[in-house]
Amino acid sequence: MDRLLLTLLVAAFFALCLYGMWRGWRRQAREQSVRLPPFPEVPAERGEPVLRAGGVYVATTRAGRWQERVVTRGVGLRGRATLRLFPDGVEVDRAGANGFWIPRESIVDIGTAKGMAGKVMGTDSLLVLTWRLGETELDTGFRGDDLGRYPEWIEQVKGGAQV
């Protein structure tokens, strides 16, 4: 009987922890939806992509704060994605989730990083776009399948970035 009671107590504690994490995630999403404007939607007429890369969308965080994940409007979830560079901006096409658009004039910088929002590697394996959304600067991280193409991305994007 003591073992059953202890097992139920541990299970209840675990469920309470999960509930607290879920509530915290929802609270953070509500607060961010007030502070941040909606992410730009992908325009219907984009033209032909200059570059394309498959990989994993890691996260969007506040610029320079790689652990402060933006979770509002579903952008806090990691998953497979395709990154496409167009003359007017970058499309983040996420599998199973809403994609978003980063206008070319909003891009502040692009580079590589070792980690972002719980994803840490030993090398500079993340392609990070720093861009403005309203008055807030954000970092969007992407882990490409072909890391050798990062210099090409950096060169192409910096050609139009407002650095």
N, C-alpha and C positions, 0 to 999 in steps of 0.2 A: 504494500500500500504506500509506503514511504517513497519507493522508487517511482511509482506512477504519479504521485503528487509532485515530486521534484521534476519529472519529465514535463508535466503540464505547466509547471511554473516557468521552466526554461522556454517552452514553446510560446507561452503567453508573453514573456519578456521579448523574445525574438519578433513576434507579431507587433508588439508595441513599438519596437525600434523601427521596423519597416513602415509602420503607420506614421511615425514621426518624420522619417526621411521623405515620404511621399508628401506630407503636409508642408515641409520646408521647401521642397521643389516647387509645389504649387504657389506658395507664398512668394517665392523669388520670381516666378513667372509673372504673377500679378503685378508686383512692384516694377519689374522691367517693362511690362507692357504700357505702363503709365509714363516711365522715363524715356523710353526709346520709341521713335516713330516706327511704323511698319517697315519691314525690309522691302526693298524695291522688287517688284515682280519682273519676271523675264519678259522683255518686249516681244511682240509677235513678229516683227520684222527685224531680224538680227544680221542677216547676211550670212556669208560663209565664215566658219571659224578659222582663225589664223593658226591656233594651236589647240590640241585636244589631249587630255590626260585622264586615264582611268586610275582609280585608287580608292582611298577612304577619306571621307570628310571627317575630320577629327572634332573640331569645335569652333565656335566663335566666342572670343573673350573680349574683355575691355583691353584696349591697347596697353601693352607693357605689364599687364596683370594676368599672367598666363594661367592662373588658377581660378580666376573670376569668370566662370562660364556664363554666357548669355543663354537662357533657357526659354525665353518668351517665344510664343508663336511656333513652337516645335523645332527651333534651330539648335537646341541643346543636345540632340541625339546624334551619336556617332553612327556612321553607316557607309556602305558603298556609294560612290558618287563618280560623276564625270565632270571634270573642270574644262570649260571651253573658253578660249580667249577670242573675242570679237573686236573689231575696230572701236566699238563704242563701250565695251566693258567685258566683264567676266561673268559667265553663267556657272553657277554651282547647281548641277543637276543631281539631286539626291535620290537614290533608289528607295521607293516606298515612303517618301516624305516630300513635302513641298520644297522645290528648289527656290533659289533667289538670285538676284542680279546685283552685281557690284559695278556701278557706272564708272567708266574710265576716269571721269573728272573727280570722282570721290577717292580714288586710289592715292594714298600718300606714300607708300613704300612697299617693297616686296623683298623677301629674303628667305633664308632658311633658319631653322631652329631645332634644338634638341628635344624640346618637349612643350606640351600645351595641355592643360585641363585633364590631367590624369594619364596622358600618353607621353611617356618619356623613353627616348632611345639614346644610345651611346654616341651617335653621330648626328649631324645636321640632316635629319631625314624628313623634316617637315617643310613644306613650302608654305610660307606665311604671308598673306596679303594684309597690309594695314590700310584701312580705309575709313572714311567719315560717313556716319549715318546721322544726319542732323548736326548736332553740336558734339556728338560723342565719337571718339575714334575707337575702332574695333580691329581686332586681329582675327582673321579667318585662317585656320590651319587645314592643310590637305597633305596626306601621305600618298604620294604617287607610286604606281607600280614600277615605273622606270625613273629612278632617281637621277640618272644621267641626263635627263631632259630639263632639269631644274635651271641650269645656266641659260638655256634658250628661253625659258619662261621669264626669268629675271631680266634678260636683255630686251625681250619684246615688250614687257609691261613697263619697264623703266623708261622706255622710249616715249611713252605717253603719260607717265605719272607726273603728278604735280609735286615733285619733291622740293 
